[in-house]
Amino acid sequence: MAYVFVLFAAVLWGTTGTAQSFIDGDAHPLTIGAVRLTIGGFSLLGFAILMKKLKLRGLVWRATILSAVSMALFQPLFFSAVQLTGIAVGTVVTIGSAPVLSGLIEWLVLRQRPDRVWVTATLLAITGCVLLFAESDTVTINPFGIVAGLGGGLAFATYTIASKKVLERAESMSAVAVIFSFAAVLLIPFLFIFDFSYAAAPGNLAVLIYLGIGATTIAYLLFSSGLREIPSSSAVTLSLAEPLTAALLGVFLVGETLSALSWTGVALLLGGIIAVTARQRKS
């Protein structure tokens, strides 16, 4: 069930864009990222303390801190990429580069050479991701946005690899609670820089709670549970189900339309995801 947990996590991440579209008023992306991590991290930390399930002894602190810093960096880098170069290019560069960067880190740093199945599946999924957004009307190429997107992809890949080290000795709940609480502390200053008064509206607050609990706490608990059993590179490849989910929600809930080229991208994305899960099942 490990790869199923990771897929469910990616599906929950994919609802983020649709959920944010229901926020009324001007909401700066950085404040949304800070609020979702604050709600997600501290609510899980409080729950773990209340249930007496918070165990700090098994935590590998260097990997824990690296995971938290990586997750904190991912938020502003990803949202900056989306702002500077558009949703389509920002998403493709950030989410699409993460599997490649994860595989390279495992190969060059951890000396774990990726196999042919992973390489093929990742190429299929990334190609599908590019085709999915190829005909978007909001495509804009901004060099700074591209750099921010690559930085976000590197941050997510680093988080995945570092958190896997943490999960080798610690329980998922304790690990995720500590990592995200620390990441939230690093992002809280953004709430004093940008206006987030929109959060006081009942409807907006409900969306933010969902983003914090559903798309962050539950999603990363699922991701961490699956990450225990599968390679980091495979987990990051499976996370490409996030843009796939976002695109399908746009079609079925928001009323957007996809071209034939975009549907080809959907098929390739699914093919890459199925190839990774099939490889895991065979193993």
Secondary structure by P-SEA (a helix, b strand, c coil): caaaaaaaaaaaaaaaaaaaaaccccccaaaaaaaaaaaaaaaaaaaaaaaccccccccaaaaaaaaaaaaaaaaaaaaaaaaaccaaaaaaaaccaaaaaaaaaaaccccccccaaaaaaaaaaaaaaaaaccccccbbbbaaaaaaaaaaaaaaaaaaaaaaaaaccccaaaaaaaaaaaaaaaaaaaaaaccccccccaaaaaaaaaaaccccaaaaaaaaaaaacccaaaaaaaccaaaaaaaaaaaccccccccaaaaaaaaaaaaaaaaaaaaaaac
